[in-house]
């Protein structure tokens, strides 16, 4: 690796947005460190990147365990000598009406999406200060809307948005910037993992197929925002419409959510 080659570290990189980010960054000439719990999938991704002439390195990381995050950061920094971009992408979605969700389900949602993300940022920031790098947090359009049936997920992503806003102030003067990305519906397997964390490949994705963006298209927009060190960026056209309605026409946004819930109930 040349001294001026940029290094990006991505959590939750075994599938979906994280995997596509790794592929696109590698194609742009970055050295890519990928983390997740599924090391078999990470190894396959690294092999794929290397076969295309890219530079990639896999590091196991469970974002529900702070020590695992700390060790992953140290391993990446030791391997590549630095970290220029850290992307806290690992996440999950817990589904169900709030009156039916258990404490364990709420804790799983927040342990991964909020605490795991916060600990990822905590341990990455010292390395990013050395390179005047970029911290990237993956939020969701759900941060700005009512979220019946996925309220735990929406609440966790609202917390991510606030963490990003706060980091933008705390990092002033360090040379490190924080970008919070809020995608709408993007093709991924996130809805095929149940509330206990079990992957069910046959589960039907409840999100509207006509609004789903291809992963590669969404990631191109995300990387463009990261390159420009944007503070906050909503990804997908429908996502921008939803955020606009949520802010300025909340009644319409709630009516849309209520209609979607009726469709979910019909399918159950």
C-alpha positions in Angstrom: 0.0 0.0 0.0 1.3 3.4 -1.0 1.6 6.1 1.8 -1.1 8.3 0.1 -3.6 5.5 -0.4 -6.8 6.1 1.6 -8.0 3.5 4.1 -11.7 2.9 4.8 -13.0 0.7 7.5 -16.7 -0.5 7.3 -18.7 -2.3 9.9 -21.6 -4.5 8.9 -19.8 -5.2 5.6 -20.8 -8.8 5.1 -23.9 -7.9 3.0 -26.1 -5.1 1.7 -25.0 -1.5 1.9 -21.8 -2.3 3.7 -20.7 -4.9 1.2 -21.4 -2.6 -1.7 -19.5 0.2 -0.1 -16.5 -2.1 0.2 -16.7 -3.0 -3.5 -17.1 0.6 -4.7 -14.3 2.0 -2.5 -12.0 -0.8 -3.6 -12.8 0.0 -7.2 -11.9 3.6 -6.5 -8.4 2.5 -5.3 -9.0 2.6 -1.5 -7.6 0.1 0.9 -10.6 -1.5 2.4 -11.0 -3.1 5.9 -14.3 -4.9 6.3 -15.9 -6.0 9.6 -18.9 -8.1 10.7 -19.6 -11.2 12.7 -19.8 -13.5 9.7 -16.2 -14.1 8.8 -17.0 -16.5 6.1 -18.9 -13.8 4.2 -16.1 -11.3 4.9 -13.5 -13.7 3.5 -15.5 -14.2 0.4 -15.8 -10.4 -0.1 -12.0 -9.9 0.4 -11.3 -12.7 -2.1 -13.6 -11.0 -4.6 -12.0 -7.6 -4.1 -8.5 -9.0 -4.4 -9.5 -10.9 -7.6 -10.4 -7.5 -9.1 -6.9 -6.1 -8.2 -8.1 -4.3 -5.0 -6.6 -4.2 -1.5 -8.9 -5.6 1.2 -8.6 -7.0 4.8 -11.2 -8.7 6.9 -11.5 -8.2 10.7 -14.1 -9.9 12.8 -16.2 -7.5 14.9 -19.3 -7.8 17.0 -20.6 -4.2 17.6 -22.5 -5.3 20.7 -19.2 -5.8 22.4 -17.0 -2.8 23.0 -13.8 -4.8 23.4 -14.5 -6.4 20.0 -14.8 -2.9 18.4 -11.7 -1.6 20.2 -9.7 -4.7 19.0 -11.0 -4.3 15.4 -9.9 -0.6 15.3 -6.4 -1.5 16.6 -6.1 -4.3 14.1 -7.0 -2.2 11.1 -4.8 0.7 12.2 -1.8 -1.7 12.7 -2.4 -3.5 9.4 -2.7 -0.4 7.2 -1.0 2.2 9.4 -4.0 4.5 9.6 -7.7 4.9 9.1 -9.0 7.7 6.9 -12.7 6.9 6.8 -14.7 4.9 9.4 -18.2 3.9 8.4 -20.5 2.7 11.3 -22.9 0.8 9.1 -23.8 -2.3 11.2 -27.5 -2.3 12.0 -30.6 -4.3 12.3 -34.4 -3.8 12.3 -36.8 -5.1 15.0 -40.4 -5.3 13.8 -43.7 -5.5 15.7 -46.2 -3.2 17.3 -44.8 -1.6 20.4 -47.4 -3.2 22.7 -46.0 -6.6 21.7 -42.3 -5.9 21.8 -40.3 -7.3 24.7 -37.5 -5.5 26.6 -35.1 -7.9 25.0 -36.2 -6.9 21.6 -35.9 -3.2 22.4 -32.4 -3.8 23.9 -31.3 -5.7 20.8 -32.4 -2.8 18.6 -30.6 -0.2 20.6 -27.5 -2.3 21.4 -26.7 -2.7 17.8 -28.0 0.5 16.1 -27.2 3.0 18.8 -24.7 1.7 21.4 -22.8 -0.3 18.8 -22.6 2.7 16.5 -21.6 5.0 19.4 -18.8 2.7 20.4 -17.6 2.3 16.8 -17.3 6.1 16.6 -15.7 6.3 20.1 -12.8 4.0 19.1 -12.4 5.2 15.5 -12.3 8.9 16.3 -8.7 8.9 17.8 -7.4 7.3 14.7 -9.4 9.7 12.5 -7.9 12.7 14.3 -4.4 11.5 13.2 -5.5 11.7 9.5 -8.1 14.5 9.7 -10.4 11.8 8.4 -14.1 11.2 8.1 -16.6 9.6 10.4 -19.7 8.2 8.7 -22.9 7.2 10.5 -25.6 5.2 8.7 -29.1 6.5 9.8 -32.4 6.2 8.0 -35.2 8.3 6.6 -37.1 6.7 9.5 -35.4 9.3 11.7 -37.8 11.9 10.6 -41.1 10.0 10.4 -43.6 8.1 12.4 -42.8 4.4 12.3 -45.7 2.2 13.2 -44.7 -1.5 13.3 -41.0 -0.5 13.2 -41.0 2.1 15.9 -38.0 0.6 17.7 -36.0 0.9 14.5 -37.2 4.5 13.9 -36.4 5.5 17.5 -32.9 4.0 17.1 -32.2 5.8 13.9 -33.5 9.1 15.4 -30.8 8.6 18.1 -28.2 8.1 15.3 -29.2 11.4 13.8 -28.8 13.1 17.1 -25.4 11.5 17.7 -24.3 12.7 14.3 -25.4 16.3 15.0 -23.6 16.2 18.3 -20.4 14.8 16.8 -20.3 17.6 14.3 -20.0 20.0 17.2 -17.6 17.9 19.3 -15.2 17.4 16.4 -14.9 21.1 15.5 -11.3 22.1 15.2 -10.0 18.5 15.0 -10.1 18.3 11.2 -12.4 15.3 11.5 -15.8 15.6 9.9 -19.0 13.6 10.6 -21.4 12.6 7.8 -24.8 11.1 8.7 -26.5 9.3 5.8 -30.2 8.7 5.8 -31.2 6.2 3.1 -34.8 5.4 2.2 -35.7 1.9 0.8 -32.5 0.3 -0.4 -32.3 -3.3 -1.5 -30.7 -5.4 1.3 -31.3 -8.4 3.5 -32.0 -6.3 6.7 -35.7 -7.3 6.8 -34.9 -11.0 6.5 -33.2 -11.1 9.9 -35.8 -11.7 12.6 -36.0 -10.1 16.0 -33.7 -12.7 17.5 -31.0 -12.1 14.8 -31.7 -15.2 12.8 -31.4 -14.8 9.0 -34.4 -16.2 7.1 -33.7 -16.0 3.4 -37.3 -16.9 2.4 -38.9 -14.0 4.4 -40.7 -11.6 2.1 -39.4 -8.0 2.2 -42.4 -5.9 3.4 -41.1 -2.7 1.9 -42.7 -1.4 -1.3 -40.8 -2.9 -4.2 -41.7 0.0 -6.5 -39.7 2.4 -4.3 -36.7 0.1 -3.7 -33.4 1.5 -4.9 -30.7 -0.8 -6.2 -27.9 -1.0 -3.6 -25.2 0.1 -6.1 -27.1 3.3 -7.0 -27.7 4.3 -3.4 -24.1 3.6 -2.4 -22.8 5.8 -5.2 -24.8 8.7 -3.8 -23.5 7.9 -0.3 -19.9 7.9 -1.3 -20.4 11.2 -3.1 -21.7 12.7 0.1 -18.8 11.3 2.1 -16.3 12.6 -0.5 -17.8 16.1 -0.1 -17.8 15.8 3.7 -21.6 16.6 3.9 -23.0 16.9 7.4 -26.3 15.2 6.6 -27.5 13.6 3.4 -30.8 11.9 2.6 -30.4 9.1 0.0 -33.1 8.1 -2.6 -35.6 10.5 -4.2 -38.5 8.9 -2.3 -36.6 9.4 0.9 -36.3 13.1 0.3 -40.0 13.3 -0.3 -40.8 11.4 2.9 -38.5 13.7 4.9 -40.1 16.8 3.4 -43.6 15.5 4.2 -42.6 14.5 7.7 -41.2 18.0 8.4 -43.8 20.2 6.7 -46.9 18.1 6.2 -46.8 15.6 9.1 -50.6 14.9 8.8 -50.0 13.5 5.3 -47.0 11.5 6.4 -49.0 10.0 9.2 -51.8 9.1 6.8 -49.3 7.4 4.5 -48.0 5.4 7.5 -51.5 4.4 8.5 -52.2 3.1 5.0 -49.0 1.1 5.0 -50.0 -0.5 8.3 -53.4 -1.6 6.9 -51.5 -3.4 4.1 -49.2 -5.1 6.7 -52.2 -6.3 8.7 -53.9 -7.6 5.5 -50.8 -9.7 4.8 -50.7 -11.3 8.3 
